[in-house]
Amino acid sequence: MSLEITKLNPGDPLIVDKALKLLNRTQGQGLFSREYLSKRASSPEALVLVGFNKEQLVSTGCAEIINDFEYYRPFDASIGDRLDGKKVGSLCALSVHEKHQGHGFGQHM
């Protein structure tokens, strides 16, 4: 199976809806909002990619540069001190359609 990966265009509501449904279905209902996805797709410090197998959306991935470490403090109280002043990236989400899991699509995102 082939995978075509493209940058998510926040101005394409049909693809944004499909990517959002895939993320919420596979990661947990209600975890991602349209605002969350659109903001990252529009940000120069983030990237949202979508993967297609023929015409079907089969994967969505999101990464961003982070400057605020509050979310991570419960896991490591000193994380802000250690990373202060450094450029840090975070893989926000990676989702593969259930029918295509285990076929290596996530490796290409």
Secondary structure, DSSP 4 states (H G I P E B T S, - for coil): ---EEEE--TT-HHHHHHHHHHHHHHH-TTS--HHHHHHHHH-TTEEEEEEEETTEEEEEEEEEEE---GGGTTT-TTHHHHHTTS-EEEEEEEEE-GGGTTTTHHHH-
